[in-house]
Amino acid sequence: MRIAVGSDHAGFALKREVVPLLEAAGHEVVDVGTDSEESADYPPFAAAAARQVAEGAAERAVLVCGSGVGVSIVANKLAGVRAVNAHDPEEAEMSRRHNDANVLALAGRRLSLDQVRPIVEVFLATEFEGGRHATRVNQITEVENGD
């Protein structure tokens, strides 16, 4: 799977740990930055990674900022992106099964790699259930399209 990753300075340390985890699992990683812990605004990096998903260049994205909130807000501004700020594996699983979430946002200042590993693994391994949930995802798309 091709996965875009992005972070601001507050999420850089965790992103730096997540990338090898993704690569070790056989995923192709596209890192859109930032490249250090020097202060950097999150919107450009979150948008760049989420845009990869919106345009079909990546199947999923993983974003990291201090709380996970800012990057998820930015990602959800792009049509076709459904970002979740997951704090545990159950949230990651349900976001995939019921919402077909395609972007995972993580709290770099609150979660350790040991906590993040199962969140990322479940997010990437869980399939969308479709069925009645597809109807709801289609309704989200209608809202995006102004219908």
C-alpha positions in Angstrom: 0.0 0.0 0.0 1.2 3.5 -0.7 0.9 5.7 2.4 1.6 9.4 2.6 2.9 10.7 5.9 3.2 14.3 7.2 3.7 16.1 10.5 4.5 19.4 12.0 7.3 19.9 14.5 5.2 18.5 17.4 4.6 15.3 15.5 8.0 14.9 13.9 9.5 12.6 16.5 6.6 10.2 16.3 6.4 10.4 12.5 10.1 9.5 12.4 9.2 6.3 14.4 6.1 5.4 12.4 7.8 5.6 9.0 10.1 2.6 9.6 7.1 0.7 11.1 5.2 1.2 7.8 8.2 0.3 5.7 8.9 -2.8 7.7 5.3 -3.9 7.0 6.0 -3.6 3.2 4.3 -0.3 2.6 5.7 2.4 0.3 5.9 5.6 2.2 5.8 9.1 0.8 7.0 11.6 3.4 5.8 15.1 2.7 7.5 16.7 5.7 8.3 18.4 8.0 11.9 17.2 8.4 12.8 18.4 11.9 11.5 19.6 15.2 12.0 23.2 14.2 8.7 25.1 14.5 6.5 24.4 11.4 2.8 25.0 10.8 0.8 21.8 10.3 -1.7 22.9 7.6 0.7 22.6 4.6 2.0 19.2 5.6 -1.4 17.8 6.5 -2.9 19.1 3.2 0.0 17.7 1.1 -0.4 14.2 2.5 -4.2 14.3 2.5 -4.2 15.5 -1.1 -2.2 12.4 -2.1 -5.2 10.4 -0.9 -7.8 12.7 -2.4 -6.1 12.5 -5.8 -5.5 8.7 -5.6 -1.7 8.9 -5.5 -1.8 7.2 -2.1 -4.3 4.8 -0.6 -4.0 6.1 2.9 -2.2 8.8 4.9 -0.9 9.1 8.5 -0.6 12.6 9.9 0.9 13.6 13.2 0.7 16.9 15.2 0.7 17.5 18.9 -2.9 16.5 19.5 -3.9 15.0 16.1 -6.8 17.5 16.0 -5.3 20.2 13.7 -4.1 17.8 11.1 -7.4 15.9 11.1 -9.3 19.2 10.6 -7.1 20.1 7.6 -7.4 16.7 6.0 -11.1 16.6 6.3 -11.3 19.8 4.2 -10.4 17.8 1.1 -13.2 16.1 -0.8 -12.9 12.3 -0.6 -10.8 12.4 2.6 -12.2 10.9 5.8 -9.7 11.5 8.6 -10.0 10.1 12.1 -8.0 11.2 15.1 -7.7 7.8 16.7 -6.4 7.3 20.3 -6.7 3.5 20.5 -7.1 0.5 18.2 -10.8 0.3 18.6 -11.3 3.9 17.3 -9.1 3.0 14.3 -11.0 -0.2 13.6 -14.4 1.3 13.7 -13.4 4.3 11.6 -12.3 1.9 8.9 -15.2 -0.6 9.2 -18.0 2.0 9.4 -16.7 5.2 8.0 -14.1 4.0 5.4 -11.6 6.4 7.0 -8.6 6.8 4.7 -6.4 9.2 6.8 -5.2 8.5 10.3 -4.3 11.4 12.6 -2.2 10.8 15.6 -1.4 12.8 18.8 2.4 13.1 18.8 2.5 14.7 22.3 0.2 12.1 23.9 0.9 8.8 22.3 4.1 6.6 22.4 5.2 4.3 19.6 4.0 1.4 21.7 0.6 2.9 21.8 0.6 3.9 18.1 1.8 0.6 16.7 -1.5 -1.3 17.2 -3.5 1.8 16.1 -1.6 2.0 12.8 -1.7 -1.8 12.3 -5.4 -2.0 12.8 -6.1 1.0 10.7 -4.2 -0.5 7.8 -5.5 -4.0 8.2 -9.2 -3.3 8.6 -11.6 -3.4 5.6 -14.6 -1.2 5.1 -17.8 -3.2 5.8 -19.9 -1.4 3.2 -23.7 -2.2 3.4 -25.6 0.3 5.4 -22.3 2.1 6.2 -21.7 2.7 2.5 -25.0 4.6 2.4 -23.7 6.8 5.2 -20.4 7.4 3.5 -22.2 8.3 0.3 -24.2 10.8 2.4 -20.9 12.3 3.5 -19.8 12.6 -0.1 -23.1 14.4 -0.9 -22.4 16.9 1.9 -18.9 17.5 0.4 -20.5 18.1 -3.0 -23.0 20.5 -1.7 -26.0 18.2 -2.5 
